Amino acid sequence: MSSLKKYLPQKTYKERAQPKRRARFGLLEKHKDYVERSQNYHEKERRYKALVEKALQRNPDEFYFKMINSKTENGVHVEMNNKHGVVLEEDSLLHVSRLCAYVVTQINHESAKIEALQSELHFTEVEKRNTHIFYVSSDSEEPHRPNETQAATSSLSDFSSWTKGSIKKAETALRRKYAELHWRLERVKKLRKLLQRLESQKISGKFSKKHSGNNTVEDGVIRGTWRRERSR
């Protein structure tokens, strides 16, 4: 019987409320509130002790090469590409190249979504023409085959379960798909324009990097002369 004692229903002890004379102090703190507050306090105390120990064990002569291109402003680490904080040309070209790759990935992703939506909406737009071929083994069975009216009635019996609500839901879903298709087409246009700008920016950056500085003007158009590079 002692083993079954823990499975028997036990009395639920109710905690008292805040007395009226102490109502100005707010709700009376329950045990679960104390547990949560205690855990929060001990967690902060543990982190504080860990930070103190880390500060005591800090090596003042510690050095990393990343310290050359970084500094702290108001206690926050800030990275710098050079002494003056100016972005280098190579880093700028690398950033533009990564942006181009990301934009191309997004264009391919959106194009796949558009193709799937168009193929799905194509089947909803085109009305399928139903054909029903009847085969008879003899001439005597020919008069008993169903006529066009009976065939139309049997084909319409599949839609007898449709209601106004279901038709309205289908129309709403179709309109949402068309709106999504239009939005994705516009997004692809914007992404392609952005890709063109990034490509032109990347080409102009490479040109300014490799350009020798000798410009020739022909018919009002400035043409740059490229340095000769030794072919391997």
Summary of the structure (lengths in Angstrom):
residues: 232
radius of gyration: 38.3
end to end distance: 92.9
largest distance: 107.9
contacts: 395
relative contact order: 0.06
helix: 62%
strand: 9%
